[in-house]
Amino acid sequence: MIASAPFARSFIGGTFVDSTSSSTLTSSNPANSSDFVAEFATGSREDVGRAVDAAQSAYPSWSGLTGMARSEFLNRWAEVIEARTEELAVAMTREVGKPIVESRGEVARCAVILRYYAGEAVRPQGQVIPCQMRGALQYSIRGPLGVVAMITPWNFPLAIPLWKLGPALAMGNTAVLKCAEASSWMGKLLAETTLEAELPEGVVNLLLGSGPILGDALLDDNRVWALSFTGSAKVGRHLAARCADRGIKFQGEMGGKNVAIILPDADLDVAAKWVASGAMRFAGQKCTATSRVVVDSAIRTEFREKLAAAVVALPVGDPTEESTAVGPVISAESRQRIDEAVSRAESEVLYKGEVPQALNERGHFVAPQVHAVADPKAEICQTELFGPILVELTANGFDEAIELANQSEYGLSASLFTRDLPAALQYVSRIEAGMVRVNADTTGVDPHAPFGGVKGSSTHSREQGPVAIDFYSEVKTIQISG
C-alpha cells in the first residue's frame, strides 16, 4: 500500500468491502503527478456477482415503494451532496484536474439532477387508451427493469453517474455502477453520500477496478437487464454487441467532434468568446467540447485575431486557483497521445499558448492551440483528442459551412453564430447533431433537457430530461373488462 494515499474499496450492499482480488491501482493528481490521491482495490468477477446479488436483493423492496417515497430519498440525497459541496469540489479538482470553479458547478448540478428526478418519480408514467370493447378500461403504465448497470468516465465523476442513477432509481430500479479508474476516489465519496442519505442497502452499488474485467462480468450476469455507458466509441461498440447478444437494453454516449460555424454577420466578439470557452476550458476534456470551428472566408482574418485574444484570456494554471480556466489533461498518456496527433497534423499553427515551466514539471499540461487545416478528413479533424486543441476550417458560404460541419462520424453537439434567422432555421434542420445551439457554445446542456447525439456519438436513446425515464423502464399495457 502507498502510505500517503487513502485506500478505497468497492461499495456493495451498503458496505465498503474488501475485494476477492489482491491487486490494487492508484489515482493521482493530474496537476502534480507525485501526489497520489488514492489507492484502491481492483474488483473481481466475484465482486461483480456480489454487487448484483445485493442489487437483486434490494430490488423487490425498492421497486415496491411508492413514487413519493423514492422521491423523498432522492431529495434527501440532493441535500447531502449540496451540504458537502466544497469538500466534493476540492476532491474532484485534485483527482481529475478540473478547475475548482467548474468542480463547484458540477456538484451544484448534481443536486439539481437529483431534485429533478425526485419530481419525475411522482409524475404520471402512462396513459389511458381507448378500448374497442365496450365497458372495458385500457391503459398503460411504465415499470422498472430490475437491476441495471452503469459504466461512467472520469471527466464528470459525479454528474454523469447521477444523471444515470437519478432516473433509474426514480423508476424503481436498483443499480451497479462501475466508475472510471482515474476517478475512483470520487466514486468512493459518492458512495459515502448514499449512506448519509440513508438509501436502503443494495439500491446503489459501486465497483472499482478494471473496465474490461468488470464490464464483461456485468454483462455475463443474466440478472442485469440494461447497461448505460459513457466512454470511447471502441468500448461502446463492444458493449453494444454484448448487450445485443443477450437482448438487453444498451445506452451509449461515445464521443464527439463538435463544431461551431461562424457566419459573416455574426457578432465576432461573442463568437470568439464562446468558441474559445467551449474549446479550452477544462483542457477540452468534455464530450461536448468545441473541437472544430468552420469560419466563413469573408471574416476569417478578423475572427482569427479575436479568437486568439479570447484564448489568451483563459488562464492556464493550477486547477485549485480560482482564476484558472485551463488545467491539466488527465494523464501523461493522454498528453502524449495529444502531442503525437498534433505533431502528425499537416496544419498551420494559428495560436499556441504557453504552460509555465513549474506546471509542466509537475503535471500533465498541454498548451491551448488553434490549428488551420485544409483537409476536413485529416486525422486532427476527425479524431476526438480530448485536449485543448481547436481546428479551423474555412468555408465559402453557408452551404459549404454546413457540408464541412457534417463531415464527421460523430454528431453530438453543434453551434452556429449568426444574426440571420432564416440561416439559423436552415442550420437547425440540416446540421447532423443531437444538440443544436445558436449563438452559444457547444457545451452546457441544461440538466432537464435531453442529452445525446446522432451518428457515432450516441445510441438511439437520450439521457437527462424526462426522456431518460424511457430507457430505465418498460411499458405494460392493461385491459380490464367487466
PLY file of the C-alpha trace (Angstrom):
ply
format ascii 1.0
element vertex 482
property float x
property float y
property float z
element edge 481
property int vertex1
property int vertex2
end_header
0.00 0.00 0.00
1.02 3.62 -0.57
1.45 5.10 2.88
0.46 8.64 1.89
-2.71 7.71 0.00
-6.06 6.65 1.49
-7.42 3.26 0.48
-10.75 2.90 -1.32
-12.91 -0.20 -1.61
-15.92 -1.20 -3.64
-19.30 -0.47 -2.07
-21.67 -3.43 -2.04
-24.91 -3.84 -0.12
-24.40 -0.65 1.86
-20.86 -1.52 3.00
-17.33 -0.85 1.78
-15.97 -4.34 1.22
-12.61 -5.99 0.60
-12.18 -7.37 -2.89
-11.53 -11.03 -3.59
-8.67 -9.74 -5.77
-5.37 -8.79 -4.14
-4.32 -6.36 -6.88
-4.56 -2.59 -6.46
-4.41 0.54 -8.61
-3.81 4.19 -7.81
-5.20 7.52 -8.93
-3.01 10.59 -8.88
-3.37 14.35 -9.20
-3.03 15.36 -12.89
-1.61 18.73 -11.83
1.01 17.09 -9.61
1.82 13.51 -10.58
3.70 12.84 -7.33
0.50 13.49 -5.35
-1.23 10.12 -5.03
-4.92 10.72 -4.36
-5.96 7.18 -3.53
-5.09 3.54 -3.79
-7.96 1.20 -4.45
-8.66 -2.49 -4.58
-9.46 -3.69 -8.08
-12.73 -5.54 -8.19
-13.00 -9.09 -9.47
-15.66 -11.11 -11.28
-16.66 -12.46 -7.87
-17.15 -8.90 -6.64
-19.45 -8.25 -9.60
-21.53 -11.23 -8.56
-21.76 -9.92 -5.01
-22.82 -6.48 -6.24
-25.54 -7.93 -8.45
-26.66 -10.15 -5.55
-27.06 -7.03 -3.40
-28.93 -5.12 -6.10
-31.19 -8.08 -6.80
-31.97 -8.50 -3.10
-32.82 -4.80 -2.74
-34.99 -4.67 -5.85
-38.32 -6.01 -4.52
-38.50 -3.58 -1.61
-37.16 -0.56 -3.55
-39.44 -1.08 -6.54
-42.31 -1.71 -4.13
-42.03 1.74 -2.58
-44.37 4.45 -3.76
-43.00 7.03 -6.14
-43.39 9.58 -3.35
-41.17 7.53 -1.04
-38.45 7.19 -3.68
-38.78 10.91 -4.35
-38.08 11.65 -0.70
-34.90 9.56 -0.81
-33.67 11.40 -3.91
-34.40 14.80 -2.39
-32.52 13.84 0.76
-29.58 12.65 -1.36
-29.53 16.05 -3.10
-29.38 17.79 0.28
-26.44 15.64 1.39
-24.47 16.40 -1.76
-25.27 20.10 -1.54
-24.08 20.23 2.07
-20.74 18.69 1.04
-20.22 20.94 -1.99
-16.80 22.35 -1.12
-15.39 19.02 0.06
-16.55 17.24 -3.09
-15.36 20.05 -5.37
-11.88 20.14 -3.84
-11.59 16.35 -4.12
-12.74 16.47 -7.75
-10.19 19.12 -8.66
-7.44 17.13 -7.03
-8.30 13.80 -8.65
-9.28 14.78 -12.21
-7.73 18.25 -12.57
-10.98 20.12 -13.17
-10.66 23.85 -12.36
-12.18 24.45 -8.94
-14.86 26.83 -10.23
-16.11 24.15 -12.63
-15.91 21.48 -9.93
-18.22 23.51 -7.72
-20.55 23.93 -10.65
-20.65 20.18 -11.23
-21.54 19.46 -7.61
-24.31 22.05 -7.74
-25.60 20.43 -10.93
-25.73 17.06 -9.15
-28.19 18.39 -6.59
-30.32 19.84 -9.41
-30.30 16.48 -11.22
-31.45 14.55 -8.16
-34.20 17.04 -7.36
-35.40 16.90 -10.94
-35.73 13.10 -10.84
-37.31 13.29 -7.41
-40.04 15.18 -9.26
-40.15 12.66 -12.09
-40.69 9.87 -9.56
-44.18 11.22 -8.82
-45.25 12.18 -12.34
-47.77 10.03 -14.25
-45.97 7.33 -16.24
-48.60 6.01 -18.61
-51.81 6.84 -20.41
-55.43 5.81 -20.72
-56.07 4.24 -24.15
-59.49 3.93 -25.83
-60.61 0.30 -25.95
-62.51 -1.44 -28.76
-64.53 -3.39 -26.20
-67.46 -1.54 -24.68
-67.28 -1.09 -20.93
-63.59 -2.02 -20.72
-60.74 0.06 -19.33
-57.43 0.05 -21.18
-54.31 1.86 -20.05
-50.53 1.62 -19.99
-48.01 2.08 -17.21
-44.25 2.23 -17.03
-42.44 -0.07 -14.66
-38.80 -0.72 -13.70
-36.50 -3.19 -15.44
-34.79 -4.65 -12.38
-31.03 -4.49 -11.87
-29.32 -2.03 -14.22
-25.60 -1.45 -14.76
-23.72 1.77 -15.46
-20.17 2.41 -16.64
-19.05 6.02 -16.30
-15.98 8.12 -17.21
-13.66 10.27 -15.13
-14.33 13.71 -16.65
-17.67 14.28 -14.88
-17.14 11.90 -11.95
-20.31 12.88 -10.08
-22.69 14.36 -12.65
-22.63 11.51 -15.16
-23.21 8.77 -12.54
-26.05 10.81 -11.08
-27.77 11.58 -14.35
-27.88 7.82 -14.85
-28.74 6.88 -11.26
-31.42 9.56 -10.90
-33.88 8.26 -13.49
-33.00 4.63 -12.79
-33.80 4.91 -9.09
-36.83 7.13 -9.66
-38.40 4.32 -11.71
-37.67 1.70 -9.04
-34.58 0.00 -10.46
-31.52 -0.89 -8.41
-28.05 -0.24 -9.76
-24.48 -1.44 -10.05
-22.15 1.40 -11.01
-18.62 0.89 -12.34
-16.75 4.20 -12.23
-13.54 5.07 -14.07
-10.22 4.09 -12.50
-8.98 7.68 -12.75
-11.85 8.93 -10.56
-12.08 6.10 -8.04
-11.84 8.37 -5.01
-14.77 10.40 -6.29
-16.68 7.14 -6.67
-15.92 6.32 -3.06
-17.16 9.75 -1.95
-20.33 9.31 -3.99
-20.96 6.01 -2.22
-20.50 7.77 1.12
-23.27 10.21 0.24
-25.70 7.32 -0.27
-25.00 6.20 3.29
-25.53 9.70 4.64
-28.77 10.00 2.67
-29.84 6.62 4.13
-30.59 4.97 0.81
-31.54 1.35 1.51
-28.72 -1.19 1.33
-28.11 -2.58 -2.14
-30.01 0.10 -4.07
-26.73 1.64 -5.27
-23.58 -0.48 -5.50
-20.18 0.78 -6.66
-17.39 -1.26 -8.25
-13.79 -0.05 -8.50
-11.29 -1.58 -10.90
-10.58 -2.59 -14.47
-13.18 -1.68 -17.07
-12.72 -4.74 -19.34
-12.89 -7.22 -16.45
-15.83 -5.68 -14.62
-17.77 -4.59 -17.70
-17.78 -8.03 -19.28
-18.56 -9.68 -15.95
-21.60 -7.43 -15.52
-22.91 -8.46 -18.93
-22.27 -12.12 -18.20
-24.78 -11.92 -15.34
-28.28 -12.63 -16.65
-29.82 -10.67 -13.77
-28.60 -7.39 -15.33
-31.29 -6.01 -17.65
-29.71 -2.85 -19.04
-26.37 -1.09 -19.39
-25.85 2.66 -19.69
-22.33 3.54 -20.85
-20.39 6.76 -21.37
-16.91 6.45 -22.85
-15.00 5.69 -26.02
-16.62 4.58 -29.27
-14.47 1.43 -29.42
-15.50 0.21 -25.99
-19.09 1.30 -26.56
-19.41 -0.76 -29.73
-18.05 -3.82 -27.91
-20.53 -3.40 -25.08
-23.39 -2.76 -27.50
-22.63 -6.06 -29.24
-22.58 -7.88 -25.90
-25.94 -6.39 -24.94
-27.40 -7.28 -28.34
-26.28 -10.88 -27.88
-28.24 -11.01 -24.64
-31.18 -8.99 -25.94
-30.97 -6.39 -23.17
-31.10 -2.62 -23.34
-27.95 -0.63 -24.14
-27.46 3.11 -23.97
-24.19 4.66 -25.13
-22.71 8.15 -25.27
-19.50 7.65 -27.18
-17.83 10.87 -28.13
-17.93 13.83 -30.41
-16.03 16.13 -32.73
-18.21 19.10 -32.02
-18.35 22.06 -34.37
-19.04 25.79 -34.31
-19.93 27.67 -37.51
-19.19 31.39 -37.82
-21.19 33.26 -40.49
-20.17 36.71 -41.82
-22.98 38.52 -39.98
-22.11 37.04 -36.57
-21.10 39.13 -33.58
-17.45 38.09 -33.76
-16.62 39.12 -30.20
-19.39 36.91 -28.84
-18.47 34.08 -31.20
-14.78 34.20 -30.30
-15.54 34.19 -26.57
-17.84 31.17 -26.76
-15.69 29.18 -29.17
-12.59 29.72 -27.02
-14.50 28.77 -23.88
-16.03 25.67 -25.44
-12.68 24.51 -26.80
-10.29 25.27 -23.97
-11.97 25.16 -20.56
-11.15 22.03 -18.55
-8.45 21.49 -21.22
-11.08 20.42 -23.75
-11.96 17.29 -21.77
-15.71 17.41 -22.25
-17.58 15.22 -24.69
-19.33 18.41 -25.86
-16.14 20.50 -26.16
-15.76 22.58 -29.32
-13.01 20.89 -31.32
-13.73 22.28 -34.81
-14.66 25.76 -35.99
-15.84 26.45 -39.55
-15.26 30.10 -40.44
-16.57 31.92 -43.49
-13.69 33.16 -45.63
-15.08 36.70 -45.62
-14.38 37.18 -41.91
-11.59 34.65 -41.33
-8.76 37.12 -40.68
-10.77 39.23 -38.25
-12.13 36.19 -36.44
-8.66 34.68 -36.03
-7.48 37.80 -34.23
-10.47 37.86 -31.92
-10.24 34.13 -31.23
-6.56 34.35 -30.28
-7.37 37.17 -27.86
-10.22 35.15 -26.36
-7.98 32.11 -25.83
-5.30 34.28 -24.20
-7.97 35.49 -21.76
-8.41 31.93 -20.44
-5.56 31.40 -17.96
-3.60 28.14 -17.90
-2.80 27.26 -14.33
-3.11 25.16 -11.22
-6.73 23.97 -11.13
-7.02 24.85 -7.44
-6.65 28.55 -8.32
-9.93 30.42 -8.68
-8.74 32.17 -11.86
-7.67 29.03 -13.75
-9.69 28.11 -16.83
-7.34 25.57 -18.46
-5.87 22.94 -16.17
-4.04 19.68 -16.90
-5.15 16.77 -19.03
-5.90 13.62 -17.09
-2.64 11.67 -17.53
0.82 11.52 -19.07
-0.55 9.03 -21.59
-3.27 11.46 -22.61
-0.76 14.28 -23.04
1.48 12.07 -25.17
-1.42 10.96 -27.36
-2.49 14.57 -27.95
1.06 15.76 -28.66
1.62 12.93 -31.15
-1.63 13.66 -33.00
-0.73 17.34 -33.26
2.79 16.55 -34.49
1.36 14.40 -37.30
-1.06 17.08 -38.43
-0.47 18.98 -41.66
-1.66 22.27 -40.28
-0.85 25.92 -39.84
-0.47 26.83 -36.18
-2.57 29.95 -35.69
-2.10 30.16 -31.95
-0.19 28.23 -29.30
-0.25 29.26 -25.69
2.32 28.67 -23.01
2.39 26.50 -19.92
4.50 27.79 -17.02
7.59 25.62 -16.56
6.77 24.79 -12.95
3.39 23.36 -14.00
4.93 21.33 -16.82
7.46 19.78 -14.47
4.80 18.62 -12.02
1.74 17.81 -14.08
0.24 16.82 -17.41
-0.38 20.12 -19.16
-1.00 20.78 -22.85
-0.78 24.32 -24.22
-4.02 25.63 -25.78
-3.70 25.58 -29.57
-5.59 26.62 -32.70
-4.65 24.95 -36.00
-5.83 25.77 -39.52
-6.38 22.66 -41.64
-7.25 22.41 -45.32
-8.44 18.79 -45.40
-11.61 18.17 -43.35
-10.86 14.44 -43.40
-7.46 14.86 -41.72
-6.91 12.91 -38.51
-6.85 16.05 -36.38
-10.30 16.98 -37.78
-11.83 13.55 -37.27
-10.35 12.09 -34.08
-11.60 13.09 -30.65
-8.40 14.29 -28.93
-9.86 15.29 -25.54
-7.42 18.16 -25.21
-7.29 21.97 -25.65
-6.87 21.71 -29.43
-9.15 23.60 -31.83
-9.10 23.04 -35.60
-10.16 25.78 -38.02
-11.72 25.03 -41.41
-12.59 27.69 -43.99
-15.91 27.77 -45.86
-17.04 29.81 -48.83
-20.66 30.41 -47.96
-23.36 28.85 -45.80
-23.85 25.63 -47.79
-20.18 24.72 -47.69
-20.06 25.52 -43.97
-22.85 23.02 -43.28
-21.18 20.44 -45.51
-17.85 20.79 -43.69
-19.54 20.68 -40.29
-21.28 17.42 -41.15
-18.08 15.69 -42.31
-17.60 13.70 -39.11
-18.53 10.24 -37.90
-19.85 11.94 -34.78
-22.87 14.17 -34.26
-23.12 15.19 -30.63
-23.24 18.99 -30.39
-23.02 21.95 -32.77
-23.37 25.71 -32.62
-23.95 28.47 -35.16
-23.12 32.15 -34.73
-25.29 34.44 -36.83
-27.87 37.23 -36.73
-29.71 35.73 -39.72
-32.86 33.92 -38.54
-33.56 32.11 -41.87
-29.97 30.83 -41.87
-30.34 29.68 -38.26
-33.52 27.77 -39.12
-31.85 26.11 -42.11
-28.92 25.14 -39.90
-31.20 23.60 -37.28
-32.75 21.45 -40.00
-29.56 20.46 -41.83
-26.92 20.03 -39.14
-26.24 16.44 -38.11
-26.13 16.77 -34.34
-28.29 15.77 -31.42
-27.82 19.05 -29.56
-28.02 22.19 -31.67
-27.28 25.70 -30.43
-27.37 29.19 -31.89
-25.09 31.95 -30.55
-23.83 29.82 -27.66
-21.04 27.31 -27.19
-21.35 23.57 -27.76
-21.10 22.71 -24.05
-23.52 23.04 -21.17
-26.89 21.41 -21.80
-29.48 22.03 -19.07
-29.92 19.01 -16.77
-33.65 18.87 -17.53
-33.08 18.79 -21.32
-32.42 15.61 -23.35
-28.71 14.88 -23.84
-27.32 12.82 -26.72
-26.17 12.79 -30.31
-26.62 11.16 -33.69
-24.38 9.05 -35.92
-21.43 7.61 -33.97
-21.92 9.76 -30.88
-24.85 8.01 -29.26
-27.28 5.16 -29.41
-30.93 5.81 -30.09
-31.93 6.99 -26.65
-31.31 10.12 -24.62
-30.03 10.84 -21.16
-31.28 13.62 -18.89
-34.68 15.24 -19.01
-37.99 13.37 -18.98
-36.97 11.05 -21.84
-34.28 9.44 -19.65
-37.07 7.61 -17.86
-37.82 5.65 -21.04
-34.52 3.77 -21.02
-34.87 2.65 -17.41
-38.44 1.39 -17.75
-40.70 -0.80 -19.84
-44.30 -0.31 -20.87
-47.05 -2.63 -19.66
-50.47 -2.46 -21.35
-53.50 -3.38 -19.23
-57.11 -4.06 -20.20
-59.81 -4.61 -17.59
-63.23 -5.85 -18.62
-66.37 -6.04 -16.51
0 1
1 2
2 3
3 4
4 5
5 6
6 7
7 8
8 9
9 10
10 11
11 12
12 13
13 14
14 15
15 16
16 17
17 18
18 19
19 20
20 21
21 22
22 23
23 24
24 25
25 26
26 27
27 28
28 29
29 30
30 31
31 32
32 33
33 34
34 35
35 36
36 37
37 38
38 39
39 40
40 41
41 42
42 43
43 44
44 45
45 46
46 47
47 48
48 49
49 50
50 51
51 52
52 53
53 54
54 55
55 56
56 57
57 58
58 59
59 60
60 61
61 62
62 63
63 64
64 65
65 66
66 67
67 68
68 69
69 70
70 71
71 72
72 73
73 74
74 75
75 76
76 77
77 78
78 79
79 80
80 81
81 82
82 83
83 84
84 85
85 86
86 87
87 88
88 89
89 90
90 91
91 92
92 93
93 94
94 95
95 96
96 97
97 98
98 99
99 100
100 101
101 102
102 103
103 104
104 105
105 106
106 107
107 108
108 109
109 110
110 111
111 112
112 113
113 114
114 115
115 116
116 117
117 118
118 119
119 120
120 121
121 122
122 123
123 124
124 125
125 126
126 127
127 128
128 129
129 130
130 131
131 132
132 133
133 134
134 135
135 136
136 137
137 138
138 139
139 140
140 141
141 142
142 143
143 144
144 145
145 146
146 147
147 148
148 149
149 150
150 151
151 152
152 153
153 154
154 155
155 156
156 157
157 158
158 159
159 160
160 161
161 162
162 163
163 164
164 165
165 166
166 167
167 168
168 169
169 170
170 171
171 172
172 173
173 174
174 175
175 176
176 177
177 178
178 179
179 180
180 181
181 182
182 183
183 184
184 185
185 186
186 187
187 188
188 189
189 190
190 191
191 192
192 193
193 194
194 195
195 196
196 197
197 198
198 199
199 200
200 201
201 202
202 203
203 204
204 205
205 206
206 207
207 208
208 209
209 210
210 211
211 212
212 213
213 214
214 215
215 216
216 217
217 218
218 219
219 220
220 221
221 222
222 223
223 224
224 225
225 226
226 227
227 228
228 229
229 230
230 231
231 232
232 233
233 234
234 235
235 236
236 237
237 238
238 239
239 240
240 241
241 242
242 243
243 244
244 245
245 246
246 247
247 248
248 249
249 250
250 251
251 252
252 253
253 254
254 255
255 256
256 257
257 258
258 259
259 260
260 261
261 262
262 263
263 264
264 265
265 266
266 267
267 268
268 269
269 270
270 271
271 272
272 273
273 274
274 275
275 276
276 277
277 278
278 279
279 280
280 281
281 282
282 283
283 284
284 285
285 286
286 287
287 288
288 289
289 290
290 291
291 292
292 293
293 294
294 295
295 296
296 297
297 298
298 299
299 300
300 301
301 302
302 303
303 304
304 305
305 306
306 307
307 308
308 309
309 310
310 311
311 312
312 313
313 314
314 315
315 316
316 317
317 318
318 319
319 320
320 321
321 322
322 323
323 324
324 325
325 326
326 327
327 328
328 329
329 330
330 331
331 332
332 333
333 334
334 335
335 336
336 337
337 338
338 339
339 340
340 341
341 342
342 343
343 344
344 345
345 346
346 347
347 348
348 349
349 350
350 351
351 352
352 353
353 354
354 355
355 356
356 357
357 358
358 359
359 360
360 361
361 362
362 363
363 364
364 365
365 366
366 367
367 368
368 369
369 370
370 371
371 372
372 373
373 374
374 375
375 376
376 377
377 378
378 379
379 380
380 381
381 382
382 383
383 384
384 385
385 386
386 387
387 388
388 389
389 390
390 391
391 392
392 393
393 394
394 395
395 396
396 397
397 398
398 399
399 400
400 401
401 402
402 403
403 404
404 405
405 406
406 407
407 408
408 409
409 410
410 411
411 412
412 413
413 414
414 415
415 416
416 417
417 418
418 419
419 420
420 421
421 422
422 423
423 424
424 425
425 426
426 427
427 428
428 429
429 430
430 431
431 432
432 433
433 434
434 435
435 436
436 437
437 438
438 439
439 440
440 441
441 442
442 443
443 444
444 445
445 446
446 447
447 448
448 449
449 450
450 451
451 452
452 453
453 454
454 455
455 456
456 457
457 458
458 459
459 460
460 461
461 462
462 463
463 464
464 465
465 466
466 467
467 468
468 469
469 470
470 471
471 472
472 473
473 474
474 475
475 476
476 477
477 478
478 479
479 480
480 481
